[in-house]
């Protein structure tokens, strides 16, 4: 993340739950001096339409990331394991998985 | 996630060689994958993005001014509410885009500073005054209509944060264009004076929309001389190779003309270009090529309205300084949850 200059408002990541039943989703970021101002800015910017249910703001520099650059070896555990997908195995009916849903 | 294959991730240790990084980047772009902020990217790609996103963000906030000037003079409470919502959206579009630019390692305050000092530009489209109420309709119908055509392909641009910002922008632009067209239709169905006012506004906003919203011609077919076309084409080709742009300026301009002509006919308005004619052979409307050099000269940064737009923007920024200072002081006092911790 870019460094914060003295006196410059911090960057905040904004997460919005737009409908009941959904997880909060990252929608973008705002600049604000503090959490109250960040929430107000996020409200003005990301919830002008519809009936959003809840907003989170998190200071951008508080987000810890593992980027694609570290895919190897950091994410290596996920690769080359086709047996983790149902498609790796034969379907249980002659018609295949689609047929099951129909009948 | 059925059918998900590891796209082009290097299978050996993380690449450090510039050639490998570039090959990986090119493969991602070629596969239609997005580039994300922490991915390696060529310097030229980053520079082109910063320049384009900043210019775009500046245009959004400078573009608030011509219409904003009519907020206190809207003819009804309904039209006023709609116009406030529209102008507020433009501010929001600027903020989405400044956020996207910041993911490339530039500072929003520095971008605004560059705008204020004339080192970066906003679209010259908005260096025209909105002389009548009908201008607010013509601006929304024509320049926002041009923006939609320009921006729809940008929803699939190769840089992730820019594409995501553009998807939000495009959803809102559709409302802008429709309310503008609705405003124009109300005037066209009104008194002869109201219809004349609508026609006058279209006469003044057609050329800024068709010329400036799409940038200089980048094909000879678009009317540029060979040198201008070659220069424009080189930039466009580079932007397309990187997946930043998807179409040439002239292709999008043609698309805009094709969509506007029938809309104007339905309103009973005349687009101020006698050369507009359906061309059966091409399957497009012909129109007068943009005389870019003449036009650009007439619209230098030194015109009254160009200076006015920047002066107004600076004044708003300076007048708002106390709010930013107060917010920072408040955050610093509230037990460190908001302010800059040492």
Interface residues (C-beta under 8 A of the other chain):
Chain A: X2 X4 X5 X6 X7 X8 X9 X10 X11 X28 X29 X30 X31 X32 X33 X34 X35 X36 X37 X38 X44 X45 X48 X65 X67 X68 X69 X70 X71 X72 X79 X85 X86 X87
Chain B: X1 X2 X3 X6 X9 X10 X11 X12 X13 X14 X36 X38 X39 X40 X85 X88 X89 X92 X95 X96 X99 X102 X105 X106 X107 X108 X109 X164 X165 X168 X324 X327 X328 X330 X331 X332 X334 X337 X338 X339 X340
